[in-house]
Amino acid sequence: MQVALVLIAALAVAYPLGLYLADVFDHKPTRFDWLFAPFERALLRLVGIRGEAPGMDWRQYAAAMLVTNFLMALLILLILLAQGALPLNPLRLSGMAPLQAFNTAVSFITNTNWQSYGGEATLSYFSQMGAITFPMFTSAATGFAVAIAFIRGIIGRTTMGNFYEDMVLVISRILLPLSLVGALFLVFQGVPQTLAPSAQAVGPQGIAQTIPRGPVASLDAIKHLGTNGGGYYNQNSAHPLENPTPASNVLQLLFMMALPMALVVAFGQMLGNHKQARVVFGAMGAMFLVFLSVVSWAETAGNPMLTRLGLDQAPSLLQAGGNMEGKEVRFGQALSALFVAVTTAFTTGSVNTMHDSLTPMGGFVPLAQMMLNNVFGGKGVGFMNFVLYGILAVFLTGLMVGRTPEFLGKKIEQKEIVLAAIALLVHPFIILVPAAIAVIAPFGLSSLGNAGYHGLSEILYAYTSGAANNGSAFAGLNANTPWYNLSIALVMLFGRYVSIIALLAIAGSLASKPHVPEGPGTLRTDTPLFGAIWLAIILIVGALTFFPVVALGPVAEQLAMRAGRTF
C-alpha cells in the first residue's frame, strides 16, 4: 500500500508538471512570467542575448553545451584543489588529491555524482556548495535542455532552440523554485541547514561525539530533484541527518520521479500526440514495475542460508522480515525496495539502503536498470535513450515488411542508423572493457571487498554506474585508487557526452527532413502493439549484450546462495 500511494502521488504530480514544461519550452505565456522573466533576461544578457534568443542547429547546440560544461568542470576542479585556501572551512580540510579531484569534477558535471570520498570528512562547506551543489543544478539543467532540443528536432521544429536560454529556463522555472520548497520541507523534517561548525554532544553512555552538519538541506533537495544522487554524508540518504523520517523519504522519492515522468508528458504535448506519450510511458512503466517487483520479492524473501540456521526472517508485528542487512528500520522493506528501484530507474544514484548488502537478485535489479539506461532515466538522457530504441524498432520492423522506416513522420535512413549504432554501442563498450581489465589486473583486484561472484558484481556495478551516469555503488569496492579514479572518470565522460552528441545529431538530421504524410503502409508508433515491439527490442538487445557477464555475477551468486555456498 505504501508503494502504491507513492507511485500514485508521483503520477498526480507528473501530469500537470509535464503540461507546464511544454508551455515553458514552447514559449507560451504562463502565470509565473512576471516573476521569472526579469531574472531570466538579466542572466541571458551575460551571454550577449537580448530580446529573442537566436535558434541553433544541432552542432551549435552541442558546441555550446560542451564549452559550458568544460568551463564549469574546470571551476569545480579548481575549487576542490584549492579547498584549503578557501573560506567556510571550519575543519580546516586540505584540498583534494589531483586525481580524486578530477574524478569528482567529472562526476558532478556529468550528473553522475559518483563519490570516491566521504563528504562530511573531505569537503568544506564552501566546496559542498560551490563544487557540489552548484553543478547539481547545472548538470541537471544540461541534460534537461538537451532533451528538449532533442524533442524539438524529432518532432520537426525548424531549430533545436538555444542552449543558453533553455539552461536558464530549466534552472529558473523548475529547479530553483522546487528545490527551495523541498529544502524548506527537509529542514522542517530535521535536516540541517547551517554554516555553524560541527555540533558537540555527549551520548547516553557519556561518550563525547562530534556531529557533522552544514548546508545539507539545500544540497539534498536538488540532489533528488535533479536526479544527481551525491550525498552530503558518506551514508547518503541512509544517514539520519540527510533523510531523517519516512516523510522526508517520500519527498525524495517523489522528487526523483517527478521530472523524468513529466518530460514524457511534455513530449506528448509538444508533439500534439498524447497517444504517443502514453505508449512511451506505458513501456517505461511496465519495465519499472517488473524490476520493482523483483527487488521487493528478493529482499522480502531474505537469505535461505540464514533460514537453515534457524533464524526467523518472516514479517511480523515485531520485525520487517526479509533481508534487513544494510537497511534502515525507519523505512522498512517496502520503501527501501522502492528506493532501490527508483534511484536506478531514474538514474539518481542516491541510496537509503546499502546496495552491496542486497541479495543477489535484489542487487541484479539496479544493475540491470543501469545497463538498460532507459527505464525513465534521469533529466532527459534516459528519455532520449528510450526514443533511440524506438528508432531502432522502426528500422527493424521496416526491414521485415520491406518498407522505408519512418518515425514521427520522418524517414529513418543510413545516417540515423549509423548514429544510433554509435549511441547504442558506446554504453556496453565503456562498461565491459574497463571491467574486463579490472578483473584481471592487480590494480583492479586489490580494491575488492569481496571475492568470487560478488567481487565481479562490485566491479561491474562501478563501471555500469559510471556509464549510466547514476553514481550509486556496491560500496565494498575501494574506488579511491588511481586506477578507479581515472578509469571511472573516463567512463563517465564517454557515457555522458558521446551518446548526447550522437542523439543530437540524429535529432538535427530528422529536423532537416521533410515531413512524410501518413499512408496505408505507415507503421504507427503510437499503438500498444508497437509499444510491445519497442519494449521487446530493448529487452532483447539488453539481454544479448549483458547477460553473459550478469550470469557470472549476480545470477551465479543467487544460485550459490540457494545451494548454501558462500563466496
N, C-alpha and C positions, 0 to 999 in steps of 0.2 A: 504494500500500500504506500509506504514512504517513497519508493522508487517511482511508482505511477504518478503520485502527486507532483513530484519534482519535474517529471517529464511533461506532464500536462501544463504546469506553470511555464516551462520553457517554451512550449508551443504557443501559449497565450501571449507571451511577450514577443516572440519572434515575428508573428504575422504583422501587427501594426508597426513594429520597428522596421520590417522589410519594406513596407509601403513608404515609410518616412525616408528610408535610404534612397529609394528610387526617385522620390521628389527632389531630394538634395542633389543627387548627381545628374538629374535631368534639368537642373537649374529652374525648378518650378518654385513658386512662392510658398513659403511655409510660415507658420505663426511665430517662429523664432528668428526671422530675418533681422528684425530690429535690434536684437541682442547680439547676434554673432557677426553680422555683415561689417560693421565698423572695424572690429578686431581683425577680421579676415583681410579687409582691404589694406590695413596697416602692415600686416605680415607680407602680403604679396608685393607691396611697394619695395620691400627689402630686396626682392629678386628682380626688380625692374618691371613688374606687371602693374599697369594702371588701366583701369577700365576692364573691358572683356579680355580674358586670358586667351592668347593665341593657341590654336589647336596644334597638336604634334602628330607625326606619323609614328610608327612603332619604333623606328630607330632612334628618333629624337627622345621618345618617352623612355626607352631603355637606357640611353646615354645619360639623361637627367637623373634617373634612378640610381645608376651605378656611381656617378660622380658624387651625388649627395650622400649615398651610403658610405662611400670611401672616406669622405671628409668627416662624417660623424664617427666612423670606426677609428680614424686617426685621433680624434678628440678623446674618445673613450680610452684608447691606449695610453695617451699622454697623461690622463688623469690617474690611471692605475699605476703607472710607473713613478709618477711624482707625488703619490699619495702622502708620503711622509712630510713633504714640504707644504702641503695644502691645509686650509683651516678645517674646523669641525672634525677634529681627530682626537677625542678625549683619551683614547687608549694609546695614543702616540704610535700607531701602527706604521711600519715602514712600507715602502712601495712593493708591488708585486714583482716576482721574478719575470724577466722579459718574456719567456716562452709561455708562462701561465697567463701573463697579461695579454699576449697576442691571442691565446685561445679564448680568453674571456671577452675580449673586444669583438672577435669574430662571432662568438656565441650570441652575444646580445644584439649585435647589428643584424644578424640573420634571423632573429626571432626564435632562436633555439633555446637559449638560456641554459645550456649545459654548464655545470659548475664543477670544476675540479678543486674547489676551495670551500671552506665553511664561512659563510657570510659574516656572522657576528664576530668571528675571531680573526678575520682577514681584512675586512673593509671598514674604512672610516665612514662617518655619517655623510661627509661630502661625496665620497665615492659611491655610496649607496644611492644617493640622489642624482649625482651628475653622470656617473658611469653605468649605472644600472637602471634606475627609474626612467631617466631621460630616453635611452634607446628602447625601453619597453613601449613608450608612446610612438616613437618614430619608426621602429621596425614593424609594429602592427599596422601603422598608417601606410607604410610602404607596401606591404602585402595586400592591404585592402584597396589601395589606389590602383595597383597593378591589376587586381581582379576586376575592378570597374572598367579599366581601359580594355581588358580582355573581352568583357561583355559587350562594350561598345563596338569592338571590332567584329565579333562573330555575329552580332545582330544587324550589321550593315551600316553603322554610323560612318559619316564621312571622315572623321578624325578619331584618334584614340583619346582625345581630351588633352588636358595639360597637367603634367605630373605635379608641379608645384601647387597648383590650385587644388587638385584632388587631395594632396597631402594635408593642406591647410583645412579643407572641409572635413576630412576624416577626424583630425585632431580636435578642431574647434566645435564641431556639431555633434560628435559622437563620443569620442574617447574622454575628453576633458570633463564634460558635464556628468556623464555616467560614472566616471571614476570618482568625482567629487562626492556624489551621492553614496557610492559604495564605500568610500573611505570613512565617511561620517557614520555609516551604519556599523562598520567594523570597529570604530572607536567606541561606539555605544555598546558593542559586544565585549569589549575589553582588550582590543588590540592597541598596543602603544602607538602614540604619535607625538614624539618629543625630541628635542635636541639635548636634553639633560643627560649627564653621564649614566653609566650603568648603576642600577639600584643595589644597595647593600641590605641584606636581610639575614635573620637568624632563623633557621629551621626548627621544627618541633624537637629535634634531638640536640639542639644547642649548637649546631654547626653553622658557621658563617657561610653565606652564599653571595655570589655576585650574579645579578640577573641582568643580562644584556638587554638593552632596549634602544629605541631610536625612532626614526621616521618609518615605522613599519606599515601602518595602515595605508598610507599613500602609495607605497610600493605594492602592497597586497591587492589593492583594488585593480590597478592596471595590469598586475601580473595575470589575473584571470580574465579580465575583460579583453585584453589584447592577446589572449592565448599565448602568453610569454612563458610563465612557469617557474622562473628562477626565484628561489626563496630568500628572504632576509636572513632566516636562520638555516642552519645546515639541515635540520629535520624538515624543512619546508612546511607544508600545511598540516603536518602531523604535530608541529610544535604548538603547545597550548597558548602561546602569545601570538601566534600567527593565524591560528584557526581555533579559537577557544571554545566555541559552542556549536551544537547542531545547527543553530540558526545561521551562524557565520559560514558553516559548511555548505548549507543550502544556497546561500548567496553566491559563494564561489562556484558552485556547480552551475547556477543559472547564468552567471557572468561568462563562464566558458562556453556555454551552448548558445547564448542569445544571438550574437552577431553572425557566426557561421550559418546558423539556421536562417536568420533574417536575410542573408545575402542570396539564398536560393529564392526567397520570396521576391526580393528586389529584381533578380534576374527575370522572373516571370512577368513582373510589372513593366520593366524596361523593354522586354521583348514584345509585350502585348499578348502573351500566350500563357495563361496560368496553368493550362493543362501540361505544358512542357515542364514547368516548375514542379508540378505535383509528381510527375514521373521521376524527376531527379531526386526530389525529397523522399519519395517512396522507396526508391532503390537504396539511397543512403541510409534511410531509417531502418530498412529491413536488415542490412548488414550490421548496423549498430545494435539492434535488438538481439540478433543471433549472438554476437560477441558478448553482449551484456549477460545473456542467459548462460553462456558457457562459463564465464568467470564467476557468476553467482553460484552456479551449481558446484564448480570445482572448490570454491572456498567454503561453502556450506557443508560439503561432504567431508572435508577435513583430510587428515592423513591416515590411511589404513594401517600404517606401521605403528601409530600410537594406539589405535583400537586394539591391535594384537597384544599390546602391553597392558590392556585393561583400563585405559583412560577413557572417560566418558566425553564424547565430542558432540553429543546430541543437544540441540537447542532446548532451553528450558527457561523457567522464570528466573533462575539464578545465573544463567550464563548464555551468551550469544550462540555458543556452539561453533562447530567447524574449526577451520584453521585460523586461530586468533594471533598467531605469531606475527609480529610486525604491524599489528593493527591497534587503533585507539579504541578503548572501551566506550568512550563517549559517542562514537559514531556507529559502532556495531558492524555486523556483516553486510547488511543491505546497502547502507550509504558508503561503506568502504569499497564494495564491489562496483557500485555505480561510479564512484570517483575514479577508479582504475580504468573503467571503460570510457568515461567521458574525457579524461585527461589525455588519452592516447588517440581516441577517435577525433577529437577536436584539436589535436597536436599542441596541447598546452605544456605538458611536462610537469606540472605541479603534482605533488603527491600528498595524500593524507594517510597512506599506507606504504610500508616499505615493499617495493615490488620484488626485491630479491628474496623476500620471505613468502611470496605467493607459492601455492602448489604449482607443480609443473604445468598443468593445463591452465591454471589461473595466470601464470606468467606468459603462457603462449598467447593469450588474448591481446595484451598491449603490444607484444612483439609483432603479431600478425597485423594488427591495425596500422602500425607504423610502416610495415612492409608494403601494405596496400597504399597507404598515404593518400587516401581519398574518401575515407568514411567521415564525411563532413569536412574534416580538415580544419586548419586554423584560419587566420584572417585572409581568406581569398585563395590561397595557393591550393588548398585541398579541393575547392570547387573547380579550379582550373584543371587540376589533375583528373577530376571526375569527367569533365567535358572532354578531355583528351581521350579517355577510353570510349566516350560516345562517338568521337570521330573515327576511332579505330573500329568500333562496332559497325558503323555505317559503311566503312570501306570493305570490311569482310563480308557483310551481307550483300553489298553491291556486287562483289566478285561472285558470290554464289548464284545470283539471279542474272548476271550478265548485264548490269546497268551501271551507268556512271553514278557513283555515290554522291549524295547531296546531304548537307547538314544545315538546317535553318535557312534553306533556300539558296545555299552557295555550293558550288561543285567542289568536291574534295579530289584533288589531283596529286601528282607525284610530289610536288614541293611540300604540301601539307603533310603527306605521309612520311617523308624523309625527316622533317622537323619533329613529327610526332614520335618517330622511332628514336631520335636523339633524346627527347624528353623522357621517354619510357625506359631506355636502356641505361641512362646515367645513374638512376636510382639503385638498381641491383649491383651495378659495377662498383660504385663507391662504397657499398656495404660489404660485398663478398670478397673483393680483392684485398683491402686492408685487414679484414678479419682473417683471411687465409694466411697473410703474413704474420699476424699477431699470434696465431695458434701454433706456429712452427718456430718462431724466433724467441730466444731467451728474453729479450727486452719486452716482449708481449706477454709471455707466460709468467714472468716474475711478478706481475701485478695482480694475479688471480687470488681471490679469497677462497675459492673452492676448486676442487679438481673435477675431472670426468665430465659428464654431460652438462652439469650446471656451470662448470667453468667455461665451456663453449658457449653456453647461453649468455653468460655475463659479457663475453667479448662481442658476440653477435648483437646483443642488445645495445651496447655502447655505440657501435657504428650505425645501427639502424636508427637509433635515436638521433644521432647527428645528421644522418642523411635526410630524415624526415623533418628536421628542424623541430624536434619535440623537446629534448632536453632531459627527460626522465632517465633513470639509471637503475641497473642492478648494482646497488651500492657496494657490494662485496669486491668490486674491481677498483683497485687503486689507480685512478685516472690522472693523478698529478705526477706524471713522469714525462721526460722529453718526448718519448715515442707517442704516447697517447695525447699529450697536449698538442703536438704538431699534426699528427695524422687525423685526429678528430676535427681540428680546426679546418684542415683542407677539405675534409668530407662535408663539413657544414657549409663552406663556401660553394663548393660544386653543387651540393644538394639544393642550395637556395637559388643561385643565380643562373646556372646552366638551363635548368628547366624553365625559369621565368622568362629568360631571353627567347628560348625556343617557342614557348607558348605565346609570347607577344608577337613573334614573327608569324606564327600561324594566324593569329587574330588580324594582324596587318595585311596578310595575304588575302584572307577572306573578305576583309573590308573593301579591298580594291576590286573585287569581282562583282559583276552584275548579278542582280537577284534573278533566280530561275523560278518561274511560276510553277506551282504545283500542277502535276498532271496525273493521269491514271496510273502511271508506273512509279510515282513518287513514294518512297518509303517514309511514312510518317514516323517521326521520332517522339511524338507526344502521346503514344498509346501504351497501355500496360504491357502489350506484347514486346514492344521494343525496349521497354524498361527491363523486362526479364532478360532479353538478349544482352543489353548493356551490363546488367549485373553478372550474367554468365561469363562475359568476356573478361571482366575484372577478376573474377574468382579463378578462371582457368589460367589466365596469364600469371596471376599471383602464385597459384599453386605450382605451375610448371617452373617458375623462376626460383622460388624459395623453399619448396617442400623438401628437397634433399637435405639441406642444411638444418631445417627445422626438425626433420626426423632424427638427426643426430643429437639434437639438443633437447628441447622440452618434451618431444614425443617419446624419445628413448628414456628420459628421466621419469616420465609418467609410468611407463611400462615397468621400469626397475622398481619404482615405489610400490606399485601394485604387487610385484613379486617379493617385496620385502627386502630388497637390496639397496644399500646406501652407496653414495659415490665418495 
